[in-house]
């Protein structure tokens, strides 16, 4: 990052997350217009677009040139570049936008999942696993993360499945307050969560995020606003969990968090509000420790203390997270930035955190194969 010429968040916008009738490019268009309105800008003021989209995996729209479709919608000839990195596509898109050097860049993430059959989505998500060994053995995404959970519970027996259920309960409780969330106004009890059907042992139904349609957008600008991008980093790791030194600490997340915090000149203790990638509850728990919000193997203590709840010392996933806001893959990382920008501005309504100054987004692709971490600071 160029400390002498930083980027700021000038505008944010997103659709509701849920079962939506619009085609994916039209969802992107809606979110982008929302962000432009928020920024008080016209599209003519935008120098380039970074499109976060994995749609060619999931969509039956039979349109593989989504960037050019956006060119048609916006009536523009400016560069529109797509950056697919799995579930971290949105976070990677934001990082990519900062490397271009333009004054104003629109970052928009969009995905349609609900038009596809569950078996099709499951098969495509399975491609987040290593292709020669894991995929051929049928290791789909829930099973892959279940192995992480099994190993974590073995290494740290003070952590139980009730701690993972508490993460899910926290995020569902927050989503009830978020009008853009798929579970808005739909509370779920702790007992429903902890006794829900087993999907891949030990993970239960409510340990797994929910597929959805949606789009989110933000405009980054050299113009100074009230929210600064203070740190931004992307790291990769080996695709196969079996290739790594540890299944319960993901190097890409550790490195991205360390780098972003160093850029922002903060420590994890300085963060006031965070959006963590909770595709599965175990991913949020591992994220606490990889970022430095909790000591290794000790996150359960802070979970029990309510540390990460909306009224706790460090609220995590005030939006409801992927777990209850919904997980439209490529839009997720950008939606994290939308939520945190609104939190720093004091615009989050009933789920507003008390006077946050520093915010952190943690967006994971695969099982830690690609991780983007962004630090925002209120100016």
C-alpha positions in Angstrom: 0.0 0.0 0.0 1.1 3.6 -0.7 0.9 5.3 2.7 1.3 8.7 1.1 -1.6 8.2 -1.4 -4.1 5.9 0.3 -7.5 4.7 -0.8 -10.7 5.5 1.0 -14.2 3.9 0.9 -16.3 6.5 -0.9 -19.5 4.6 -1.3 -21.1 1.2 -0.5 -24.2 -0.7 -1.5 -25.7 -4.2 -1.7 -28.8 -6.1 -2.5 -30.8 -8.1 0.0 -29.4 -11.6 0.3 -31.9 -14.4 -0.4 -33.7 -16.1 -3.2 -33.6 -13.4 -5.9 -35.3 -13.3 -9.3 -32.8 -11.0 -11.1 -30.0 -12.4 -13.2 -26.5 -12.1 -11.7 -25.3 -9.1 -13.8 -28.5 -7.2 -12.9 -27.8 -7.9 -9.2 -24.3 -6.4 -9.7 -25.9 -3.4 -11.5 -28.3 -2.8 -8.6 -25.5 -3.0 -5.9 -23.3 -0.7 -8.0 -26.0 1.9 -8.4 -26.5 1.8 -4.7 -22.8 2.4 -4.1 -22.7 5.2 -6.6 -25.7 6.9 -5.0 -24.0 6.5 -1.6 -20.8 8.1 -3.0 -22.8 10.9 -4.8 -21.0 9.8 -8.0 -21.9 9.0 -11.6 -20.6 6.0 -13.4 -18.6 8.3 -15.6 -16.5 9.2 -12.6 -15.3 5.5 -12.3 -12.0 4.7 -13.9 -12.2 0.9 -13.7 -14.3 -2.0 -12.4 -13.1 -5.1 -10.6 -15.8 -7.8 -10.9 -15.8 -10.5 -8.2 -17.7 -13.4 -9.7 -17.5 -17.2 -9.9 -20.7 -17.4 -11.9 -19.4 -19.5 -14.6 -19.2 -22.3 -12.1 -22.7 -22.0 -10.7 -24.9 -20.1 -13.1 -27.2 -21.6 -15.7 -27.6 -18.2 -17.3 -25.3 -19.3 -20.1 -23.4 -16.0 -19.9 -19.7 -16.4 -19.3 -18.6 -12.9 -20.3 -20.1 -11.1 -17.3 -17.7 -8.2 -17.5 -18.8 -7.3 -21.0 -22.5 -7.6 -19.9 -21.7 -4.9 -17.3 -20.1 -2.8 -20.0 -23.5 -3.0 -21.8 -25.4 -2.2 -18.7 -23.3 0.8 -17.8 -22.6 1.9 -21.4 -18.9 2.1 -20.8 -15.6 1.0 -22.3 -13.5 1.3 -19.2 -11.5 -1.8 -18.0 -13.7 -4.4 -16.2 -11.6 -7.2 -14.8 -12.8 -10.4 -13.1 -11.0 -11.9 -10.1 -12.2 -15.4 -9.1 -10.4 -16.9 -6.0 -13.2 -19.1 -4.6 -15.0 -17.9 -1.5 -12.4 -15.1 -1.0 -13.2 -13.6 -4.4 -14.7 -10.4 -3.0 -11.7 -9.7 -0.7 -9.2 -10.5 -3.4 -11.1 -8.1 -5.7 -10.8 -5.3 -3.2 -7.0 -5.9 -2.9 -6.7 -6.1 -6.7 -8.5 -2.8 -7.1 -5.9 -1.1 -5.0 -3.0 -2.3 -7.2 -4.2 -0.6 -10.3 -3.4 3.0 -9.3 -6.7 4.5 -10.6 -8.4 7.3 -8.7 -11.8 5.7 -8.5 -12.4 2.0 -8.8 -15.8 0.2 -8.4 -15.5 -3.2 -6.8 -18.6 -5.3 -7.2 -19.3 -8.9 -6.2 -22.2 -10.9 -7.5 -23.4 -14.5 -7.4 -26.5 -16.6 -8.2 -26.6 -19.9 -6.3 -30.3 -20.6 -5.7 -31.2 -21.3 -9.3 -28.9 -24.4 -9.2 -29.7 -27.8 -7.7 -28.1 -28.6 -4.4 -26.1 -31.5 -5.8 -24.7 -29.2 -8.5 -23.6 -26.5 -6.0 -22.1 -29.2 -3.8 -20.2 -30.7 -6.7 -18.8 -27.3 -7.7 -17.8 -26.4 -4.1 -16.0 -29.8 -4.0 -13.5 -28.3 -6.4 -12.2 -26.2 -3.5 -10.5 -29.4 -2.5 -7.2 -30.8 -4.0 -8.1 -32.5 -7.3 -5.9 -35.7 -7.4 -6.5 -37.1 -3.9 -9.2 -35.2 -2.0 -11.8 -34.7 -4.8 -11.4 -38.3 -6.0 -12.2 -39.5 -2.5 -15.4 -37.5 -2.4 -14.2 -34.8 -0.1 -16.8 -32.1 -0.4 -16.6 -28.8 1.4 -18.6 -29.7 4.5 -16.5 -32.9 4.9 -13.2 -30.9 4.4 -14.1 -28.5 7.2 -15.5 -31.3 9.4 -11.9 -32.8 9.3 -10.6 -29.4 10.5 -13.2 -29.5 13.3 -12.4 -33.1 14.3 -8.7 -32.2 14.5 -9.3 -29.0 16.5 -11.5 -30.8 19.0 -8.8 -33.5 19.3 -6.0 -31.0 19.9 -8.0 -28.8 22.2 -10.5 -30.9 24.2 -11.6 -28.0 26.3 -13.5 -26.8 23.2 -16.8 -28.6 22.5 -19.4 -28.5 19.9 -21.4 -26.2 22.1 -18.8 -23.6 21.5 -19.4 -23.9 17.8 -23.1 -23.7 18.4 -22.6 -20.5 20.4 -20.9 -19.0 17.3 -23.9 -19.9 15.1 -26.3 -18.6 17.7 -24.5 -15.3 17.9 -24.5 -14.8 14.2 -28.2 -15.8 13.8 -29.1 -13.4 16.6 -27.3 -10.6 14.8 -28.9 -11.4 11.4 -32.4 -11.0 12.9 -31.4 -7.2 13.1 -30.1 -7.0 9.5 -32.7 -6.1 6.9 -30.3 -7.3 4.1 -29.8 -10.7 5.7 -31.5 -13.9 4.5 -32.4 -14.7 8.2 -33.7 -11.2 8.9 -36.4 -11.3 11.5 -36.1 -15.1 11.8 -34.7 -16.0 15.2 -33.3 -19.5 15.8 -32.9 -20.9 19.3 -29.7 -22.3 20.7 -31.3 -25.7 21.2 -32.4 -25.8 17.5 -28.8 -25.2 16.5 -27.1 -27.7 18.8 -29.5 -30.5 18.0 -29.8 -29.9 14.2 -29.0 -32.8 11.9 -25.5 -33.9 11.4 -24.1 -32.9 8.0 -20.5 -34.2 8.3 -19.5 -35.2 11.8 -19.0 -33.3 14.0 -20.6 -30.4 12.0 -24.3 -30.0 12.1 -26.7 -28.2 9.8 -26.4 -24.9 11.7 -22.6 -25.1 11.6 -22.7 -24.6 7.9 -23.4 -21.3 6.0 -26.4 -21.0 3.8 -26.3 -20.5 0.0 -28.0 -17.5 -1.3 -28.1 -15.0 -4.2 -26.9 -11.5 -3.8 -24.5 -8.7 -4.8 -22.4 -6.1 -3.0 -20.4 -3.1 -4.2 -18.0 -0.5 -2.9 -16.1 2.4 -4.5 -12.5 3.0 -3.5 -11.2 6.4 -4.1 -8.1 8.6 -3.7 -10.6 11.3 -2.4 -10.4 11.5 1.3 -13.6 10.3 3.1 -14.5 9.2 6.6 -13.3 5.6 6.1 -9.7 4.8 5.1 -8.3 1.5 3.9 -5.5 1.3 6.4 -4.3 -2.2 5.5 -5.0 -4.8 2.8 -3.3 -8.1 2.1 -3.8 -11.4 0.3 -1.9 -14.6 0.8 -2.2 -18.1 -0.5 -1.6 -21.6 0.9 -1.3 -25.1 -0.4 -4.6 -26.4 -1.7 -4.6 -29.7 0.2 -5.0 -29.7 3.9 -2.7 -32.7 4.1 0.1 -30.7 2.6 0.2 -28.2 5.5 2.0 -28.3 8.8 -1.3 -27.7 10.7 -5.0 -28.2 9.9 -6.0 -25.9 12.7 -4.0 -22.8 11.9 -4.1 -21.5 8.4 -0.8 -19.8 7.3 -2.5 -17.6 4.7 -4.8 -16.1 7.3 -2.0 -15.6 9.8 0.2 -13.9 7.2 -2.5 -11.8 5.7 -3.7 -10.6 9.2 -0.1 -9.8 10.3 0.6 -7.9 7.1 -2.6 -5.9 7.1 -2.3 -5.0 10.8 1.3 -3.9 10.2 0.3 -1.7 7.3 -2.4 -0.1 9.6 0.1 0.2 12.5 -2.3 -1.6 14.8 -2.4 -4.8 16.9 -5.4 -7.2 16.9 -6.3 -5.7 20.3 -7.0 -2.4 18.6 -9.9 -3.8 16.4 -13.3 -2.6 17.5 -15.5 -4.6 15.1 -14.8 -7.5 12.7 -16.4 -9.5 10.0 -14.9 -13.0 9.9 -15.5 -15.7 7.3 -17.8 -18.2 8.9 -18.6 -20.5 6.0 -18.5 -23.0 8.8 -18.4 -22.2 12.5 -15.0 -23.9 12.9 -13.6 -21.4 10.3 -14.7 -18.4 12.5 -13.2 -20.1 15.6 -9.9 -20.8 13.8 -10.0 -17.2 12.5 -10.1 -15.8 16.0 -6.8 -17.5 16.7 -5.1 -16.9 13.4 -5.8 -13.2 13.5 -4.7 -12.9 17.1 -8.0 -12.2 18.8 -7.5 -15.2 21.0 -4.6 -17.4 22.0 -4.2 -20.7 20.2 -6.6 -23.3 21.7 -8.1 -20.7 24.0 -10.8 -19.1 21.9 -13.5 -21.1 23.8 -12.9 -18.9 26.8 -13.7 -15.7 25.0 -16.7 -17.5 23.4 -18.0 -18.4 26.9 -17.4 -14.8 28.1 -19.5 -13.3 25.2 -16.3 -11.5 24.0 -17.4 -11.7 20.3 -21.1 -10.9 20.8 -22.8 -7.7 19.7 -22.5 -6.1 23.2 -19.1 -7.7 23.8 -15.6 -6.2 23.7 -15.1 -7.2 20.0 -18.3 -7.8 18.1 -17.7 -10.3 15.3 -20.2 -10.7 12.4 -22.7 -8.1 13.5 -24.2 -8.5 10.0 -25.1 -12.1 10.7 -22.0 -13.4 8.8 -22.1 -15.9 6.1 -23.9 -18.2 8.5 -27.1 -16.1 8.7 -26.8 -13.2 6.4 -26.0 -15.7 3.6 -23.0 -16.6 1.5 -23.3 -15.7 -2.2 -19.6 -16.6 -2.6 -18.1 -13.8 -4.6 -20.3 -11.1 -3.0 -19.4 -12.1 0.5 -16.0 -10.4 0.8 -17.4 -7.1 -0.6 -20.5 -7.4 1.7 -18.1 -7.5 4.7 -16.7 -4.1 3.6 -20.2 -2.7 3.2 -21.1 -3.8 6.8 -17.8 -2.5 8.3 -18.0 0.8 6.5 -21.6 1.3 7.8 -20.5 0.4 11.3 -17.6 2.9 11.2 -20.1 5.5 9.9 -22.6 4.7 12.6 -25.2 3.6 10.1 -26.0 0.1 11.2 -29.3 0.7 13.0 -30.2 -1.9 15.7 -27.0 -3.8 15.3 -24.7 -0.8 15.6 -21.6 -1.3 17.6 -20.7 1.4 20.1 -18.4 4.0 18.5 -16.0 1.7 16.5 -12.8 3.3 15.2 -11.0 0.3 13.6 -12.6 -2.6 11.7 -11.2 -5.8 10.2 -12.5 -8.1 7.4 -11.3 -11.7 7.0 -12.4 -13.5 3.8 -11.3 -17.1 3.1 -11.2 -19.1 -0.1 -11.3 -22.8 0.1 -10.1 -24.2 3.4 -7.6 -21.4 3.9 -6.2 -21.7 0.4 -6.6 -18.0 -0.3 -7.2 -15.4 2.4 -7.8 -11.6 2.1 -7.6 -9.4 5.2 -8.6 -5.7 5.1 -8.3 -3.2 7.9 -10.5 -0.1 7.8 -10.0 3.0 10.0 -12.5 5.8 10.8 -10.9 9.1 9.8 
